[in-house]
Amino acid sequence: MKSMSTHTMEAQMQEVLEKGTHADALALYKQFK
């Protein structure tokens, strides 16, 4: 995941937060960890 920029990661996180499901947020967090 080093090819991912921090900006892109934050943008995707924001997108998930706007959609608002905790499961999606958790999946995204695990994906980037």
C-alpha positions as CSV (number, residue, x, y, z in Angstrom):
1,M,0.0,0.0,0.0
2,K,3.0,2.3,-0.2
3,S,1.9,3.4,-3.6
4,M,-1.2,4.9,-2.0
5,S,-0.8,8.6,-1.2
6,T,-1.9,9.8,2.2
7,H,-4.2,12.3,0.4
8,T,-5.9,9.4,-1.5
9,M,-6.3,7.5,1.7
10,E,-7.9,10.4,3.5
11,A,-10.2,11.1,0.6
12,Q,-11.4,7.4,0.6
13,M,-11.8,7.6,4.4
14,Q,-13.9,10.7,4.0
15,E,-16.0,9.0,1.4
16,V,-16.7,6.1,3.7
17,L,-17.5,8.4,6.6
18,E,-20.0,10.3,4.4
19,K,-21.7,7.0,3.4
20,G,-21.5,6.2,7.0
21,T,-21.3,2.5,7.6
22,H,-19.0,1.3,10.4
23,A,-18.3,-2.0,8.6
24,D,-17.0,-0.2,5.5
25,A,-14.8,2.1,7.7
26,L,-13.4,-0.9,9.5
27,A,-12.7,-2.8,6.3
28,L,-10.9,0.2,4.9
29,Y,-8.9,0.7,8.1
30,K,-7.8,-3.0,8.0
31,Q,-6.9,-2.7,4.3
32,F,-4.5,0.2,5.0
33,K,-3.0,-1.1,8.2
